[in-house]
Each structure stands twice: as C-alpha cells, then as structure tokens.
Amino acid sequence: MTSRKRVCIIGGTGFLGYHAAQEFAAAGWEVTAVGLPPAPPDGLFPPSVRLVIQDIQQAADSDLAALLAGHGALVFAAGLDDRVTPRRPAYPKFHAANVASLERLIRLAKEAGVGRLIVLGSYFAYFDRLWPALKLAERHPYIRSRVEQARLATAASGIEGMVLELPYIFGALPLPGWRPLWTPLIQYLRSSRTLFYMKGGTACVSALTVGRAIVAAAERGQAGVCYPIGQENLTWEQMLTRLAAAEGRQVRVLPLPGWLIQFALHIAALLHALTGKEGGLNLRHFAALQTAQTFLDPEASRQALGYAFGDLDEAFRDTLTACRTPSVG
C-alpha cells in the first residue's frame, strides 16, 4: 500500500467518482475530487474531501503536475462512455478521451511522485480477451479505446497501474435532477406488466461495491492486473423482474427473437450513417454481444482485493427513485 493515504480522483464529481470519494474518506484517506464545472452543491461530499472544479483537458501540464503532487494514488474515473455517438469517425474521439488523456496523466503523475494508478474501465475489454472470435476491439470504437486504455495502464513503468473492468452499475448520485442511464429502461419497465426483451444477460454491480473495490485496489491491488468487478449475474429477464419487484410490481418478460434485435440495430446503425454519426458500439455487430451472457465470476476479484459487496437490491431501489426525479432545465 502507498505510504501516503492521499488520493486524487479525476472525474471525482461524477457517478462513480462520488462513490469512490465517499469510500476513500470513510477509510481515512485525504481526497481531492477533480470534476468539470459547474461545482456540485455544498454538502454533497464530506468536509474532508477537497473539490477542484477544472477541465483537465484545458489545464496546463504544470498546473496538473502541481495538482497531483503529494498524492499517493490517482483514480481515473473520467473519459467517454459507450452512450456517446459522435460524428464519424468515432474512434479519434474515444482515443482522445480514454487513452490520450490517460497517457498524459500517467506522465504527469510519475513526475509528481504518485505511486499508484487505478483506472475505471469496462468489462467489454474482459470479453474482448475471453471471446476473440467476436473481434470486439476491432469492430467497436469504444471497446477498442478501453482495450488500449487497459494496456496503457497495466504496462506503465514508474507507477503501479491497474484496471477495474466494470459491468452495468446501479445506484444514484444525490444531485438535484441527476438521472441514471437506466432511465429509458425504467420508463419501459413501468409502462406495462408484459414486457418484450432480448435474451442473454449481464453481470451487475452496485455503485457502493464499485466504490469499495476502488479503495481496495488503491490499498491492496497488484500492479499490471485487470480486475473484472462483478456482484450478481442476471439474465435480462431476471434483472427486469428484480427491478420491478424493488418497487412492489410484478412483470412478465417475453423474449424477442434474435433476428428482430439484429434488424432493429441495423436500422439504428443506418440512421447513424445517414446523419454522419458513428456510435462507440457498432450496432451492426452489437447484437451478438448484447444477447450473450456477459457474466463474471463475482468472487475472484473480491477475494483478491478484499472488499465487501454492497446491497444490490438497495442499489436497484436507489436507481428507481432517481428515475422518478424530474430533470432540471
């Protein structure tokens, strides 16, 4: 473990950065949370958390080096996620946000004497290794950026870098008007007692569990390792019924045929092409991944790092509550 229990979280005012900051503070760490403007409201973080509102992409190297100085660990909880659909070609945008920005931070962190680096990545990079026949990094710009990001973090010299490969995450960020990425799905869940959905499933995890895993990685993680972080493996049907049960409802989930999923995704890809856009996930190839069982061993990383699971059903309830909150603006 680093001898200096001071951590700098890039993306510290975001969903996962917030939960990481809370857990670090509870574990006795001094925390610097760096986030984009506007500043969050007073009282969101414990008094021991120092907030720095700054766009690191616009900051000079000297300013970032000064910001990082004196910290024993750095958490990279920023970047571009797979929901973003930029102008074509998409990959340069994902590379700039997820790879080039991290490369710069690693260089400056080493100069500032930071000893440990924890990158919050994606479990899609894990499945790229597990299922090479799907050519995930080759076909999906977002996944390619996550694979390259992980390679950069784990191969870095002069700093102990590691990656947490995260699946779908449930929970809430207690900000007025904040809405989870699950909002469209929850709206559909509430629309009927009979739902149509795809086959397959995913690993799920609570934001509290992720926050604990981040602290554990900073304290006990091994340099050069990618840690897939899971909690429960659920089919899509199980996930929808669990979410409905969390607010006292019952639903019936009927599986859609694979050809219909593929057709719908091809239509969406065509619309992207007609508008000059390109998704981080190539929709022409995404059905094979989305209808698979993207399951993880939830115990392997937990035992390796030594953290406790949070309550996933409570995270489901927090997600559902946040999806009822009216948006601001």
Sine and cosine of phi, psi and omega as CSV:
sin_phi,cos_phi,sin_psi,cos_psi,sin_omega,cos_omega
0.00,0.00,0.58,-0.82,0.06,-1.00
-0.87,0.49,0.58,-0.82,-0.02,-1.00
-0.97,0.22,-0.30,0.95,0.00,-1.00
-0.95,-0.32,0.93,-0.37,-0.04,-1.00
-1.00,0.06,0.89,0.46,0.10,-1.00
-0.80,-0.60,0.78,-0.63,-0.07,-1.00
-0.80,-0.60,0.64,-0.77,0.10,-1.00
-0.94,-0.35,0.82,-0.57,-0.02,-1.00
-0.94,-0.33,0.93,-0.36,0.10,-1.00
-0.99,0.12,0.85,-0.53,-0.19,-0.98
1.00,0.00,0.44,0.90,-0.14,-0.99
-0.95,0.32,-0.26,0.97,0.03,-1.00
-0.98,-0.17,0.07,1.00,0.06,-1.00
-1.00,0.07,-0.09,-1.00,-0.09,-1.00
-0.83,0.56,-0.85,0.53,-0.03,-1.00
-0.98,0.22,-0.56,0.83,0.05,-1.00
-0.87,0.50,-0.63,0.77,0.04,-1.00
-0.87,0.49,-0.75,0.66,-0.03,-1.00
-0.92,0.40,-0.59,0.80,0.06,-1.00
-0.90,0.44,-0.70,0.71,-0.01,-1.00
-0.87,0.49,-0.66,0.75,0.02,-1.00
-0.87,0.49,-0.70,0.71,-0.05,-1.00
-0.95,0.31,-0.62,0.79,0.07,-1.00
-0.88,0.47,-0.71,0.70,0.00,-1.00
-0.88,0.47,-0.65,0.76,0.01,-1.00
-0.92,0.40,-0.45,0.89,0.00,-1.00
-1.00,0.01,0.11,0.99,0.08,-1.00
1.00,0.01,0.22,0.97,0.03,-1.00
-1.00,0.07,0.51,-0.86,0.24,-0.97
-1.00,0.09,0.76,-0.65,-0.17,-0.99
-0.86,-0.50,0.74,-0.67,0.23,-0.97
-0.92,-0.39,0.90,-0.44,-0.01,-1.00
-0.97,-0.25,0.89,-0.46,-0.05,-1.00
-0.96,-0.27,0.82,-0.57,-0.02,-1.00
-0.59,-0.80,0.25,-0.97,0.03,-1.00
-0.97,0.26,0.46,-0.89,0.13,-0.99
-0.92,0.38,0.40,-0.92,0.04,1.00
-0.98,0.18,0.31,-0.95,0.02,-1.00
-0.92,0.39,0.58,-0.81,0.06,-1.00
-0.94,0.34,0.30,-0.95,0.00,-1.00
-0.92,0.40,0.44,-0.90,0.05,-1.00
-0.86,0.51,0.60,-0.80,0.06,-1.00
1.00,-0.05,-0.11,0.99,0.01,-1.00
-0.92,0.38,-0.63,0.78,-0.03,-1.00
-0.93,-0.35,0.39,-0.92,0.11,-0.99
-0.88,0.48,0.43,-0.90,-0.01,-1.00
-0.85,0.53,-0.41,0.91,-0.03,-1.00
-0.97,0.26,-0.19,0.98,-0.01,-1.00
-1.00,0.03,0.84,-0.54,0.06,-1.00
-1.00,0.02,0.83,-0.56,0.01,-1.00
-0.99,-0.11,0.73,-0.68,0.11,-0.99
-0.82,-0.58,0.91,-0.40,-0.01,-1.00
-0.99,-0.12,0.95,-0.30,-0.12,-0.99
-0.32,-0.95,0.66,-0.75,0.14,-0.99
-1.00,0.09,0.96,-0.30,-0.09,-1.00
-0.91,0.41,-0.39,0.92,0.03,-1.00
-0.92,0.38,-0.43,0.90,-0.01,-1.00
-0.99,-0.10,-0.13,0.99,-0.06,-1.00
-0.99,0.13,0.57,-0.83,0.06,-1.00
-0.95,0.32,0.43,-0.90,0.04,-1.00
-0.83,0.56,-0.67,0.75,-0.04,-1.00
-0.90,0.44,-0.60,0.80,0.02,-1.00
-0.93,0.36,-0.65,0.76,0.02,-1.00
-0.93,0.37,-0.64,0.77,0.03,-1.00
-0.88,0.47,-0.66,0.75,0.04,-1.00
-0.91,0.42,-0.59,0.80,0.02,-1.00
-0.91,0.42,-0.62,0.78,-0.06,-1.00
-0.99,0.16,-0.37,0.93,-0.07,-1.00
-0.85,0.52,0.67,-0.74,0.05,-1.00
1.00,0.03,-0.03,1.00,0.03,-1.00
-0.99,-0.14,0.64,-0.77,0.03,-1.00
-1.00,0.05,-0.37,0.93,-0.06,-1.00
-0.63,-0.78,0.48,-0.88,0.03,-1.00
-0.79,-0.62,0.77,-0.64,0.09,-1.00
-0.93,-0.37,0.81,-0.59,0.06,-1.00
-0.98,-0.19,0.98,-0.19,-0.03,-1.00
-0.89,-0.46,0.52,0.86,-0.04,-1.00
-0.89,-0.45,-0.26,-0.97,0.04,-1.00
0.94,-0.33,-0.19,-0.98,-0.08,-1.00
-0.92,-0.38,0.76,-0.65,-0.03,-1.00
-0.98,-0.18,0.00,-1.00,-0.17,-0.98
-0.97,0.24,-0.11,0.99,0.04,-1.00
-0.98,0.22,-0.30,0.95,-0.08,-1.00
-0.97,0.26,0.69,-0.72,0.02,-1.00
-0.82,-0.57,1.00,0.08,-0.07,-1.00
-0.98,0.17,0.04,-1.00,0.12,-0.99
-0.91,0.42,0.53,-0.85,0.05,-1.00
-0.94,0.35,0.65,-0.76,-0.04,1.00
-0.99,0.14,0.58,-0.81,-0.11,-0.99
-0.99,0.16,-0.55,0.83,-0.19,-0.98
-0.85,0.53,-0.69,0.73,0.00,-1.00
-0.82,0.58,-0.56,0.83,0.03,-1.00
-0.93,0.36,-0.68,0.73,0.01,-1.00
-0.93,0.36,-0.61,0.79,0.03,-1.00
-0.90,0.44,-0.70,0.71,-0.02,-1.00
-0.88,0.48,-0.68,0.73,-0.09,-1.00
-0.98,0.19,-0.62,0.79,-0.16,-0.99
-0.98,-0.21,-0.38,0.92,-0.07,-1.00
-0.91,-0.41,-0.85,0.53,-0.07,-1.00
-0.89,0.45,-0.65,0.76,0.00,-1.00
-0.91,0.41,-0.60,0.80,0.05,-1.00
-0.93,0.36,-0.64,0.77,0.02,-1.00
-0.85,0.53,-0.68,0.73,0.05,-1.00
-0.90,0.44,-0.70,0.72,0.00,-1.00
-0.90,0.45,-0.64,0.77,0.03,-1.00
-0.87,0.49,-0.71,0.70,0.00,-1.00
-0.86,0.50,-0.73,0.68,-0.03,-1.00
-0.94,0.33,-0.58,0.81,0.02,-1.00
-0.90,0.43,-0.66,0.76,0.04,-1.00
-0.90,0.44,-0.66,0.75,0.04,-1.00
-0.89,0.45,-0.54,0.84,-0.03,-1.00
-1.00,0.08,-0.07,1.00,0.03,-1.00
1.00,0.09,0.31,0.95,0.06,-1.00
-0.94,0.34,0.72,-0.69,-0.10,-0.99
-1.00,-0.05,-0.50,0.87,-0.13,-0.99
-0.76,-0.65,0.54,-0.84,0.02,-1.00
-0.74,-0.67,0.80,-0.60,0.07,-1.00
-0.86,-0.51,0.89,-0.46,-0.01,-1.00
-0.97,-0.24,0.75,-0.66,0.07,-1.00
-1.00,-0.01,0.97,-0.25,-0.06,-1.00
-0.95,-0.30,-0.42,-0.91,-0.09,-1.00
-0.83,-0.56,0.57,-0.82,0.06,-1.00
-0.94,0.34,-0.18,0.98,0.12,-0.99
-0.89,0.46,-0.52,0.85,0.06,-1.00
-0.92,0.40,-0.58,0.82,0.08,-1.00
-0.89,0.45,-0.69,0.72,-0.02,-1.00
-0.96,0.28,-0.38,0.92,0.15,-0.99
-0.89,0.46,-0.60,0.80,0.06,-1.00
-0.97,0.26,-0.61,0.79,-0.10,-0.99
-0.97,0.25,-0.60,0.80,-0.09,-1.00
-0.85,-0.53,0.94,0.33,-0.05,-1.00
-0.87,0.50,-0.44,0.90,-0.03,-1.00
-0.90,0.43,-0.40,0.92,0.01,-1.00
-0.98,0.21,-0.22,0.98,0.05,-1.00
0.76,0.65,0.76,0.65,-0.12,-0.99
-0.89,0.45,-0.73,0.69,-0.01,-1.00
-0.92,0.39,-0.55,0.84,-0.01,-1.00
-0.95,0.33,-0.57,0.82,-0.14,-0.99
-0.99,-0.11,-0.38,0.93,-0.12,-0.99
-0.86,-0.51,0.91,-0.42,-0.03,-1.00
-0.83,0.55,-0.65,0.76,0.00,-1.00
-0.90,0.44,-0.73,0.68,-0.03,-1.00
-0.91,0.41,-0.61,0.79,0.07,-1.00
-0.85,0.53,-0.68,0.73,-0.01,-1.00
-0.91,0.40,-0.58,0.82,0.02,-1.00
-0.95,0.33,-0.61,0.79,0.05,-1.00
-0.91,0.42,-0.70,0.71,0.01,-1.00
-0.92,0.38,-0.59,0.81,0.06,-1.00
-0.88,0.48,-0.72,0.70,0.00,-1.00
-0.90,0.43,-0.65,0.76,0.02,-1.00
-0.89,0.46,-0.66,0.75,0.01,-1.00
-0.90,0.43,-0.72,0.70,-0.06,-1.00
-0.92,0.40,-0.68,0.73,-0.10,-0.99
-0.99,0.16,-0.31,0.95,0.00,-1.00
-0.99,-0.15,-0.03,1.00,-0.07,-1.00
-0.90,0.43,0.69,-0.72,0.08,-1.00
-0.99,-0.15,0.50,-0.87,0.03,-1.00
0.99,0.12,0.01,1.00,0.06,-1.00
-0.45,-0.89,0.60,-0.80,-0.04,-1.00
-1.00,0.03,1.00,-0.10,-0.09,-1.00
-0.99,-0.16,0.61,-0.79,0.04,-1.00
-0.50,-0.86,0.27,-0.96,-0.08,-1.00
-0.77,-0.64,0.69,-0.72,0.19,-0.98
-0.98,-0.19,0.89,-0.45,-0.04,-1.00
-1.00,-0.07,0.95,-0.33,-0.24,-0.97
-0.97,-0.23,0.67,-0.74,0.08,-1.00
-1.00,0.00,-0.45,-0.90,0.04,-1.00
-0.95,0.30,0.71,-0.71,-0.19,-0.98
-0.87,-0.50,0.68,-0.74,-0.01,-1.00
-0.87,-0.49,0.50,-0.86,-0.02,-1.00
0.57,-0.82,-0.27,-0.96,-0.07,-1.00
-0.58,-0.81,0.39,-0.92,0.17,-0.99
-0.93,-0.37,0.90,-0.43,-0.13,-0.99
-0.97,0.24,0.89,0.45,0.09,-1.00
-0.92,-0.40,0.65,-0.76,0.04,-1.00
-0.84,0.54,0.80,-0.60,0.06,-1.00
0.99,0.12,-0.06,1.00,0.01,-1.00
-0.93,0.36,0.69,-0.73,0.00,-1.00
-0.83,-0.56,0.73,-0.68,0.05,-1.00
-0.92,0.39,0.38,-0.92,0.09,-1.00
-0.90,0.43,-0.27,0.96,0.00,-1.00
-0.98,0.18,-0.03,1.00,-0.13,-0.99
-0.81,0.58,-0.74,0.67,0.02,-1.00
-0.87,0.49,-0.63,0.78,0.02,-1.00
-0.92,0.40,-0.66,0.75,0.00,-1.00
-0.91,0.41,-0.60,0.80,0.07,-1.00
-0.88,0.47,-0.66,0.75,0.05,-1.00
-0.92,0.40,-0.66,0.75,0.01,-1.00
-0.84,0.54,-0.60,0.80,-0.05,-1.00
-1.00,0.09,-0.08,1.00,-0.12,-0.99
-0.99,0.14,-0.36,0.93,-0.09,-1.00
-0.31,-0.95,0.30,-0.95,0.10,-0.99
-1.00,0.02,-0.19,0.98,0.07,-1.00
-0.88,-0.48,0.86,-0.52,-0.08,-1.00
-0.86,-0.50,0.52,-0.85,0.12,-0.99
-0.93,-0.36,0.77,-0.64,-0.03,-1.00
-0.49,-0.87,0.22,-0.98,-0.06,-1.00
-0.98,0.22,0.29,-0.96,0.14,-0.99
-0.98,0.21,0.10,-0.99,0.00,-1.00
0.99,-0.17,-0.24,-0.97,-0.02,-1.00
-0.03,-1.00,-0.06,-1.00,-0.11,-0.99
-0.47,-0.88,0.38,-0.92,0.25,-0.97
-0.95,0.30,0.61,-0.80,0.03,-1.00
-0.79,-0.61,0.43,-0.91,-0.01,-1.00
-0.46,-0.89,0.49,-0.87,0.08,-1.00
-1.00,0.07,0.47,-0.88,0.04,-1.00
-0.89,0.46,-0.54,0.84,0.06,-1.00
-0.89,0.46,-0.69,0.73,0.04,-1.00
-0.88,0.48,-0.67,0.74,0.02,-1.00
-0.88,0.47,-0.69,0.72,0.03,-1.00
-0.86,0.52,-0.67,0.74,0.03,-1.00
-0.92,0.40,-0.62,0.79,0.01,-1.00
-0.91,0.42,-0.59,0.81,0.02,-1.00
-0.90,0.44,-0.73,0.69,0.03,-1.00
-0.88,0.48,-0.69,0.73,-0.01,-1.00
-0.88,0.47,-0.63,0.78,0.03,-1.00
-0.91,0.42,-0.65,0.76,0.02,-1.00
-0.90,0.43,-0.53,0.85,-0.08,-1.00
-1.00,-0.04,-0.56,0.83,-0.16,-0.99
-0.71,-0.70,0.02,1.00,-0.06,-1.00
-0.93,0.37,0.38,-0.92,-0.02,-1.00
-0.97,-0.23,0.75,-0.66,0.00,-1.00
-0.86,0.51,0.64,-0.77,0.07,-1.00
0.99,0.10,0.12,0.99,-0.09,-1.00
-0.95,-0.32,0.63,-0.77,0.20,-0.98
-0.98,-0.19,0.83,-0.55,-0.04,-1.00
-0.96,-0.29,0.96,-0.27,0.14,-0.99
-0.93,0.37,0.79,-0.62,-0.09,-1.00
-0.94,-0.35,0.93,-0.37,0.06,-1.00
-0.81,-0.58,0.13,-0.99,0.06,-1.00
-0.65,-0.76,-0.83,0.56,0.11,-0.99
-0.69,-0.73,0.61,-0.80,0.11,-0.99
-0.99,-0.16,0.85,-0.53,-0.07,-1.00
-0.76,-0.65,0.68,-0.73,0.23,-0.97
-0.92,0.40,0.31,-0.95,0.03,-1.00
-0.87,0.49,-0.60,0.80,0.04,-1.00
-0.89,0.46,-0.70,0.72,0.01,-1.00
-0.90,0.43,-0.64,0.77,-0.01,-1.00
-0.90,0.43,-0.70,0.72,0.00,-1.00
-0.91,0.41,-0.65,0.76,0.01,-1.00
-0.94,0.35,-0.57,0.82,0.06,-1.00
-0.91,0.40,-0.67,0.74,0.02,-1.00
-0.90,0.44,-0.69,0.73,0.03,-1.00
-0.89,0.45,-0.68,0.73,0.00,-1.00
-0.89,0.45,-0.48,0.87,-0.01,-1.00
-0.91,0.41,-0.33,0.94,0.11,-0.99
-0.87,-0.49,0.45,0.89,0.16,-0.99
0.97,0.24,0.45,0.89,-0.01,-1.00
-0.88,-0.48,0.34,-0.94,0.13,-0.99
-0.86,-0.50,0.67,-0.74,0.05,-1.00
-0.75,-0.66,0.41,-0.91,0.11,-0.99
-0.93,-0.36,0.79,-0.61,-0.07,-1.00
-0.93,-0.37,0.85,-0.52,0.01,-1.00
-0.95,-0.30,0.74,-0.67,-0.07,-1.00
-0.97,0.25,0.67,-0.74,0.10,-1.00
-1.00,0.07,0.56,-0.83,0.05,-1.00
-0.92,0.38,0.53,-0.85,-0.06,-1.00
-0.86,0.51,-0.59,0.81,-0.04,-1.00
-0.90,0.43,-0.53,0.85,-0.01,-1.00
-0.95,0.32,-0.63,0.78,0.08,-1.00
-0.87,0.48,-0.72,0.69,-0.01,-1.00
-0.88,0.48,-0.68,0.73,0.00,-1.00
-0.88,0.47,-0.72,0.70,-0.02,-1.00
-0.89,0.46,-0.65,0.76,0.01,-1.00
-0.93,0.36,-0.57,0.82,0.07,-1.00
-0.91,0.42,-0.63,0.78,0.05,-1.00
-0.90,0.44,-0.69,0.72,0.03,-1.00
-0.89,0.46,-0.65,0.76,0.03,-1.00
-0.90,0.44,-0.62,0.78,0.03,-1.00
-0.90,0.44,-0.66,0.75,0.03,-1.00
-0.89,0.45,-0.64,0.77,0.08,-1.00
-0.86,0.51,-0.73,0.68,-0.03,-1.00
-0.88,0.47,-0.65,0.76,-0.02,-1.00
-0.92,0.39,-0.43,0.90,0.00,-1.00
-0.98,-0.18,0.15,0.99,0.05,-1.00
0.97,0.26,0.36,0.93,-0.02,-1.00
-0.95,-0.32,0.29,-0.96,0.05,-1.00
-0.56,-0.83,0.82,-0.58,-0.02,-1.00
-0.98,0.22,0.37,-0.93,0.10,-1.00
-0.92,0.39,-0.42,0.91,0.11,-0.99
-0.93,-0.36,0.84,-0.54,-0.02,-1.00
-0.95,0.30,0.95,-0.32,-0.14,-0.99
-0.92,0.40,-0.36,0.93,0.04,-1.00
-0.94,0.35,-0.37,0.93,-0.02,-1.00
-0.90,-0.44,0.00,1.00,-0.15,-0.99
-0.97,0.22,-0.43,0.90,-0.06,-1.00
-0.85,0.52,-0.62,0.79,-0.02,-1.00
-0.88,0.47,-0.55,0.84,0.00,-1.00
-0.99,0.12,-0.69,0.72,-0.10,-1.00
-0.94,0.34,-0.44,0.90,0.01,-1.00
-0.99,-0.14,0.08,1.00,0.10,-0.99
-1.00,0.08,0.13,-0.99,0.11,-0.99
-0.99,-0.12,1.00,-0.03,-0.02,-1.00
-0.99,0.10,0.96,0.29,-0.08,-1.00
-0.99,-0.17,0.49,-0.87,0.03,-1.00
-0.83,-0.56,0.40,-0.92,0.19,-0.98
-0.98,0.22,0.94,-0.33,-0.08,-1.00
-0.95,0.31,-0.30,0.96,-0.10,-0.99
-1.00,-0.01,-0.46,0.89,-0.15,-0.99
-0.86,0.51,-0.80,0.60,-0.02,-1.00
-0.95,0.30,-0.57,0.82,0.01,-1.00
-0.88,0.47,-0.68,0.73,0.01,-1.00
-0.94,0.34,-0.59,0.81,0.00,-1.00
-0.92,0.40,-0.61,0.79,-0.07,-1.00
-0.99,-0.15,-0.48,0.88,0.04,-1.00
0.98,0.18,0.87,0.50,0.07,-1.00
-0.79,-0.61,0.33,-0.94,-0.01,-1.00
-0.99,-0.16,0.56,-0.83,0.08,-1.00
-0.96,0.28,0.61,-0.80,0.22,-0.98
-0.99,0.12,0.02,-1.00,-0.04,-1.00
-1.00,0.08,0.93,-0.37,-0.04,-1.00
-0.93,0.36,-0.60,0.80,0.02,-1.00
-0.91,0.41,-0.59,0.81,0.10,-1.00
-0.90,0.43,-0.63,0.78,0.06,-1.00
-0.90,0.43,-0.61,0.80,0.10,-0.99
-0.87,0.50,-0.71,0.70,-0.01,-1.00
-0.90,0.43,-0.65,0.76,0.05,-1.00
-0.89,0.46,-0.64,0.77,0.03,-1.00
-0.89,0.46,-0.72,0.69,0.00,-1.00
-0.88,0.47,-0.66,0.75,0.02,-1.00
-0.90,0.44,-0.69,0.73,0.00,-1.00
-0.90,0.44,-0.50,0.86,0.02,-1.00
-0.97,0.26,-0.18,0.98,0.10,-1.00
-1.00,-0.02,-0.23,0.97,-0.08,-1.00
-0.96,0.29,0.81,-0.58,0.02,-1.00
-0.88,0.48,0.63,-0.77,0.03,-1.00
-0.96,0.29,0.40,-0.92,0.00,-1.00
-0.99,-0.13,0.64,-0.77,0.09,-1.00
0.99,-0.12,0.00,0.00,0.00,0.00
